[in-house]
Amino acid sequence: MYAMQYGITLPADYDMKIIRDRVAGRGRLTDAYEGLGFKAYLIRERGTEGSPVNEYAPFYLWEDTSGMNRFLWGGGGFGGIVDDFGRPDVSHWTGVAYRPGPAFGTAPSAASRLRQRIPAGADPRGPVARALEAWEERAATAGVHTTLLAVDPRHWETVLFTLWDRTPAAGVTDPDRYEVLHLSAPHLDEVPAGRRWA
């Protein structure tokens, strides 16, 4: 299980209807994508939910690297992003834990992301264990469609990503908030819930 995201920062006066129309026209293209757990088509609009920028920032959950590789350099879709916006950096994380939440049967309309650096030189067991506790609590929270925890062992950070039915629950302090324009989830029901190690 792998998580992936790229963010395309757009000018402050950019008409975000262009992105909305793009997703309305192209979002269905990943509705049956092989190896894809989900792709959440996400945007942030400057001045909304505290966002300082306009951004298009899709987030992906892959069953394994084959689908991700095909998407990025095998002619499976990323070329459209490169052609239209240039090649963005792609953040990627090894999956640690995934679980559907109480609102899994609904269509999510919001998402939140919490990235936390693991202190330099620290044994990752403690920070990841604490992040897992937060993930367990999040997974049981009302309004959660799906939540996952992943780790980037190159930059040593955790990411807690959550899809919400409407808006993040009261008390959630994740700094990155998004609107979900479309969710492609062709193989999400095949991603085993729980932690990713014995």
DAUR-V447228 format. One record per helix or strand of 3 or more residues. SS is the DSSP state (A for helix, B for strand). FROM is the first residue (numbers start at 1). TO is the last residue. If there is no record, write none. Layout:
# DAUR-V447228
ss->(SS | SS)
from->(FROM | FROM)
to->(TO | TO)
This chain:
# DAUR-V447228
ss->(B | B | A | B | B | B | A | A | B | B | A | B | B | B | A)
from->(2 | 8 | 17 | 36 | 54 | 59 | 65 | 78 | 91 | 110 | 124 | 144 | 157 | 176 | 188)
to->(5 | 10 | 30 | 44 | 56 | 62 | 73 | 85 | 100 | 117 | 139 | 152 | 164 | 184 | 190)
